[in-house]
Each structure stands twice: as structure tokens, then as C-alpha cells.
Amino acid sequence: MTSSTLSDDGERPRLTKAAVVDRALALVDKTGLDALTIRKLATELGVTPMALYWHFRSKDDLLEGLGERLWSEIDLTVDRAAPWTEQIRSLLESLLKVMRAHPAAPGLLLQTKKLSAEAQLNATELTLDILRTAGFSPEDASMAARLALWTGIMLVMSEPGIESLDDAERTEVQRKKQVGLATQSPVKFPRLVECALPMTACDNPEDHYKFGVDLFVGGLAAIAAARGQAG
């Protein structure tokens, strides 16, 4: 039974903050952030807009609640006995898993960047502790923690074919982009012509994410080695 369904005795169940977030997240995943309004969400839940204001003072407040929900879904149970690179990899992969499960996640996290939600504080604290324990300076650990989030957002938003709705559309988009590169002047753009297929491929998104995570973690390891900061 949903929060907007009458119970057997004819009384409407109490609308919880969690239920509001659940429905709002499902709505923005389906229709996008721009389509979310308090009035539309209230209609979805079968209540008046005023009922939602008991839990969220404004749409911005609601968006913060959605952002906190996303942060709370990140798995923080990393193996602290593992090499620090594997701990960072585990956190970044979990962040990517959450964002890939929610199409609205990149936009939500971009709109809710202030460090205030407890779940976000916990994730950031753990990331900083892993890096500081590994030997990174406070400055480098902070930059790496910030860039980990931006790396995750970038990887999701740049997944080849992400703008396409289905497999057939993805294939057509890929074909058009490939043709666009392959037909460039081989004299002026020889490498673009040579790489026309891999530059536009979207057959296996997992390769895209693995390379991105490898690039981030490998880059951190290289910086640590160059500065003698982490072992």
C-alpha cells in the first residue's frame, strides 16, 4: 500500500518524509529534475501541497533531501586492511553504481554540493581518512576527495550513448557520430578518422567506467609516488 492509499478503516496513512523522498526520486528519475514541482509531487502522492511542506520547506529543501538519499546509498563498508588504492576504487565504484541506478543523480548532486548532509559528511570523512592514512597531505587529500565526486559525475554524464533512450536509438546515434568523424579529412584529422569507431562506441559501457576509475586511481597513485606521500 502506498502512502496515498486509504487503509481498511478509511483513514489515510501518515505521510512520512521517507515516502516523500521515495516518490520524488522516482519522479525525477523518470521525468527529470525540471519536471519536479511540489504541486506535481503532491498529486503523485494523493495529498495537498501543504502536506508536503510539513516535511520540506521548499523545493530546494526537497532537493537536499533527495541528495542526502543518494549519498546514503553509497556503500561505505570498505576493507580498511586493503591497499589504499583499492579502498578508493571501492568508494568510487559504489558512487558510480548509485548514480547509474538513478538517471537524475548527476544533476541532483550538482545542485546539492554543499557539505551538510550527514551521509555526505560520512562519505567525505571516510575518503579523507583513507587518503590521510595513506600519507597524502591535507591539501592533496582534500583535492582528491573533491575530484572523486566530479570524476563520478563526469563518467556518468559522458557515457557513450547515454543520451539515447533505447538500444536502437543508441545504435543510430553511434552510427551518425561515427560517420561524422570517419568522413573528416584524413590529411587534416588522421587520428580522428582512424579512431572514428572507438571514439563513438557505446557497445560496452562497463569499459568506459573501468577505464575512468583506473585513470583516476592510477593518477592518484602516480601523484603519491612522485611526491613520496603514500605507500
C-alpha positions as CSV (number, residue, x, y, z in Angstrom):
1,M,0.0,0.0,0.0
2,T,1.4,3.4,-0.9
3,S,1.3,6.5,1.2
4,S,-1.6,7.8,-0.8
5,T,-3.9,4.8,-0.4
6,L,-6.6,4.6,2.1
7,S,-6.4,1.9,4.8
8,D,-9.1,-0.6,5.6
9,D,-10.7,1.7,8.2
10,G,-10.9,4.6,5.7
11,E,-8.1,6.6,7.2
12,R,-5.2,7.9,5.2
13,P,-1.9,6.6,6.5
14,R,0.6,9.2,7.8
15,L,2.8,10.6,5.1
16,T,6.4,10.1,6.0
17,K,9.4,12.1,4.9
18,A,11.0,8.9,3.6
19,A,7.8,8.2,1.5
20,V,8.0,11.7,0.0
21,V,11.7,11.3,-0.9
22,D,11.0,7.8,-2.4
23,R,8.3,9.2,-4.7
24,A,10.2,12.3,-5.6
25,L,13.3,10.4,-6.5
26,A,11.2,8.0,-8.7
27,L,9.6,11.0,-10.3
28,V,12.8,12.9,-11.2
29,D,14.4,9.6,-12.4
30,K,11.5,9.2,-14.8
31,T,10.8,12.8,-15.9
32,G,13.9,14.8,-15.0
33,L,14.7,17.5,-12.4
34,D,13.0,20.3,-14.3
35,A,9.7,18.5,-14.1
36,L,9.7,18.2,-10.3
37,T,7.4,20.6,-8.5
38,I,5.8,20.5,-5.1
39,R,2.3,20.5,-6.7
40,K,3.1,17.7,-9.1
41,L,4.7,15.6,-6.3
42,A,1.7,16.2,-4.1
43,T,-0.6,15.0,-6.9
44,E,1.6,11.8,-7.3
45,L,1.2,11.2,-3.6
46,G,-2.5,12.0,-3.5
47,V,-2.2,14.8,-0.9
48,T,-2.3,18.6,-0.9
49,P,0.9,20.6,-1.4
50,M,0.6,21.8,2.1
51,A,1.0,18.3,3.4
52,L,4.5,18.2,1.8
53,Y,5.5,21.5,3.5
54,W,5.4,19.7,6.8
55,H,8.5,17.8,5.7
56,F,10.2,20.2,3.2
57,R,10.0,24.0,3.4
58,S,10.7,24.4,-0.3
59,K,11.7,22.7,-3.5
60,D,15.4,23.4,-2.7
61,D,14.9,21.7,0.7
62,L,13.4,18.7,-1.1
63,L,16.3,18.5,-3.5
64,E,18.7,18.5,-0.5
65,G,16.7,15.6,0.9
66,L,17.0,13.7,-2.4
67,G,20.7,14.4,-2.5
68,E,21.1,13.0,1.0
69,R,19.2,9.9,0.0
70,L,21.7,9.3,-2.9
71,W,24.6,9.8,-0.5
72,S,23.1,7.3,1.9
73,E,23.0,4.6,-0.8
74,I,26.8,4.7,-1.2
75,D,28.4,1.6,0.4
76,L,31.0,2.8,2.9
77,T,32.0,-0.7,4.1
78,V,35.4,-0.7,2.5
79,D,38.1,-3.1,3.6
80,R,40.4,-0.9,5.6
81,A,43.1,-3.6,5.5
82,A,43.2,-3.5,1.7
83,P,45.7,-1.2,-0.2
84,W,44.5,2.4,-0.1
85,T,44.1,2.4,-3.9
86,E,41.6,-0.5,-3.6
87,Q,39.7,1.4,-0.9
88,I,39.4,4.5,-3.0
89,R,38.4,2.3,-6.0
90,S,35.7,0.7,-3.9
91,L,34.2,4.0,-2.9
92,L,34.3,5.4,-6.4
93,E,32.7,2.3,-7.9
94,S,29.9,2.4,-5.3
95,L,29.3,6.1,-6.1
96,L,29.1,5.2,-9.8
97,K,26.7,2.3,-9.0
98,V,24.3,4.7,-7.2
99,M,24.4,7.3,-10.0
100,R,23.9,4.8,-12.7
101,A,20.8,3.5,-10.9
102,H,19.3,6.9,-10.8
103,P,19.3,8.9,-14.0
104,A,18.7,12.1,-12.1
105,A,21.6,11.6,-9.7
106,P,24.3,13.6,-11.6
107,G,22.0,16.7,-11.8
108,L,20.9,16.3,-8.2
109,L,24.5,16.1,-6.9
110,L,25.5,19.1,-9.0
111,Q,22.6,21.1,-7.4
112,T,23.3,19.9,-3.8
113,K,27.1,20.4,-3.5
114,K,27.1,22.0,0.0
115,L,28.7,19.7,2.5
116,S,25.9,19.3,5.1
117,A,24.0,16.0,4.8
118,E,25.2,13.5,7.3
119,A,25.5,10.8,4.7
120,Q,27.7,13.1,2.6
121,L,29.8,14.0,5.6
122,N,30.3,10.3,6.4
123,A,31.4,9.5,2.8
124,T,33.8,12.5,2.7
125,E,35.2,11.8,6.1
126,L,36.0,8.2,5.1
127,T,37.6,9.3,1.8
128,L,39.8,11.8,3.6
129,D,40.8,9.3,6.3
130,I,41.8,6.7,3.7
131,L,44.0,9.3,1.9
132,R,45.4,10.8,5.0
133,T,46.2,7.4,6.4
134,A,47.9,6.6,3.1
135,G,50.2,9.6,3.6
136,F,48.6,12.3,1.5
137,S,48.8,15.8,2.8
138,P,45.6,17.5,3.9
139,E,45.7,19.7,0.8
140,D,46.1,16.8,-1.6
141,A,43.6,14.6,0.2
142,S,41.0,17.4,0.0
143,M,41.6,17.9,-3.7
144,A,41.4,14.2,-4.4
145,A,38.1,13.9,-2.4
146,R,36.5,16.7,-4.3
147,L,37.7,15.4,-7.7
148,A,36.4,11.9,-6.9
149,L,32.8,13.2,-6.9
150,W,33.4,15.2,-10.1
151,T,35.0,12.2,-11.7
152,G,32.0,10.1,-11.0
153,I,29.6,12.7,-12.3
154,M,31.7,13.2,-15.4
155,L,31.9,9.5,-16.1
156,V,28.1,9.0,-15.9
157,M,27.3,12.1,-17.9
158,S,29.8,11.2,-20.6
159,E,28.9,7.6,-21.1
160,P,28.7,7.0,-24.8
161,G,25.1,6.8,-25.9
162,I,23.8,7.9,-22.6
163,E,21.5,10.5,-24.3
164,S,19.7,7.7,-26.2
165,L,16.5,6.1,-24.9
166,D,16.9,2.6,-26.2
167,D,19.3,0.2,-28.0
168,A,18.0,1.0,-31.5
169,E,18.4,4.8,-30.9
170,R,21.8,4.3,-29.3
171,T,23.0,2.4,-32.4
172,E,21.7,5.1,-34.7
173,V,23.3,7.9,-32.7
174,Q,26.6,5.9,-32.7
175,R,26.4,5.4,-36.4
176,K,25.9,9.1,-37.2
177,K,28.7,10.2,-34.9
178,Q,31.0,7.6,-36.4
179,V,30.2,8.7,-39.9
180,G,30.8,12.3,-38.9
181,L,34.3,11.5,-37.8
182,A,35.2,8.9,-40.4
183,T,34.3,11.4,-43.2
184,Q,36.7,14.1,-42.0
185,S,39.8,14.9,-44.0
186,P,42.3,12.1,-43.4
187,V,45.0,14.6,-44.1
188,K,43.9,17.2,-41.6
189,F,42.5,14.7,-39.0
190,P,44.2,11.4,-39.5
191,R,43.8,10.2,-35.9
192,L,40.1,11.2,-35.7
193,V,39.4,9.2,-38.8
194,E,41.5,6.3,-37.5
195,C,39.6,6.3,-34.2
196,A,36.2,7.0,-35.5
197,L,34.7,3.8,-34.2
198,P,36.2,3.6,-30.7
199,M,35.6,7.4,-30.2
200,T,31.9,6.8,-30.7
201,A,31.4,3.3,-29.5
202,C,28.8,2.6,-26.8
203,D,28.6,-1.2,-27.1
204,N,30.0,-1.9,-23.6
205,P,29.6,0.9,-21.1
206,E,31.5,-1.1,-18.5
207,D,34.7,-0.5,-20.4
208,H,34.0,3.3,-20.2
209,Y,33.6,3.1,-16.4
210,K,36.5,0.8,-15.8
211,F,38.9,2.9,-17.7
212,G,37.7,6.1,-15.9
213,V,38.1,4.5,-12.5
214,D,41.6,3.1,-13.5
215,L,42.6,6.6,-14.7
216,F,41.5,8.3,-11.5
217,V,43.1,5.7,-9.1
218,G,46.2,5.4,-11.3
219,G,46.6,9.1,-11.4
220,L,46.4,9.3,-7.6
221,A,48.9,6.6,-7.2
222,A,51.3,8.3,-9.6
223,I,51.0,11.6,-7.8
224,A,51.6,9.9,-4.5
225,A,54.7,8.1,-5.9
226,A,56.1,11.4,-7.4
227,R,55.6,13.3,-4.1
228,G,56.6,10.4,-1.8
229,Q,53.3,10.9,0.0
230,A,51.7,7.4,0.1
231,G,52.9,3.9,0.3
